[in-house]
Amino acid sequence: MSIVADRIPAPPAKSAFVQSITDSLVVAKRNLIRMLRIPEMIIFGLIQPIMFVVLFTYVFGGSINIPGAPEGSAQAYKDFLMAGIFAQTVTFATAGAGAGIADDMHKGLIDRFRSLPMARGAVLTGRTLADLVQTALTLVVLAVVALLIGWRAHEAFPKVLAGFALLLLLGYAFSWIGALIGLSVRTPEAATSGGLIWLFPLTFISNAFVPVNGMPAFLQHVAEWNPFSATVQAARELFGNTIEGRPVSVTGAWPMEHAIWASLIWSVLIIVVFRTLAVRKYRSATV
């Protein structure tokens, strides 16, 4: 028996990079299965953005003037609004990411992962990837609702897909902020509150729901350099939601004039910074 066992070749060792990817996908699969077993998580995640679409479209649609569009044009506001609603939806998923990680920490699940021969960052990467899949499904449903109320994209399909890809990249970047918050608090409730309290000023001091031209000067500068605004502006350009071929609310600031590049730079920078901080926090919290 021992002679036969000695002749069995050992499995080839995986590189650290391959091991990290494999472990991350396993954790992502675990989180996706958990989401499917709790469908109310998905349902409640859909209700809020749909409510925002309906409320902003039919309550504010006729009272907000879009520069260059006919006064009180409801269609112009629908085209202006939807990129902002899409961006708000992907960033609000931050609270769910933080709460999920805080819940795993609170229940001791992270301690069980520690006992396994797996890459340390895989737990967080798998969680953020699973949240990205859920966010993508939410965007699909929200896009269908937007089409039903009259929103239209006016560019070719590849550009529209690129717009949604930028939105998902921003959502993935913000999920790392949520991961850091989830690791820094003691309860899922605190993670949910901490994940939302800073998102409201970030999303409303932006070009998402109203043109920045009407804001006070100091708020206008904040909105122009807001990473959220850059992605909203880039999505509008890629969707073709423009007035006479020009993007709405371009005020001369670099992020607004080069919104696609600004969106990419902001998202990648957020991922690099907050993934580093989150993994470092994870290691110190689970030692």
LINKA-V472737 format. One record per run of one state. SS is the DSSP state (hx for helix, st for strand, lp for the rest). FROM is the first residue (numbers start at 1). LEN is the number of residues. If there is no record, write none. Layout:
BEGIN
((SS;FROM;LEN) (SS;FROM;LEN))
END
This chain:
BEGIN
((lp;1;1) (hx;2;6) (lp;8;8) (hx;16;22) (lp;38;1) (hx;39;22) (lp;61;13) (hx;74;34) (lp;108;1) (hx;109;6) (lp;115;7) (hx;122;28) (lp;150;7) (hx;157;28) (lp;185;3) (hx;188;17) (lp;205;7) (hx;212;3) (lp;215;2) (hx;217;8) (lp;225;2) (hx;227;13) (lp;240;3) (st;243;1) (lp;244;2) (st;246;1) (lp;247;7) (hx;254;4) (lp;258;1) (hx;259;27) (lp;286;2))
END
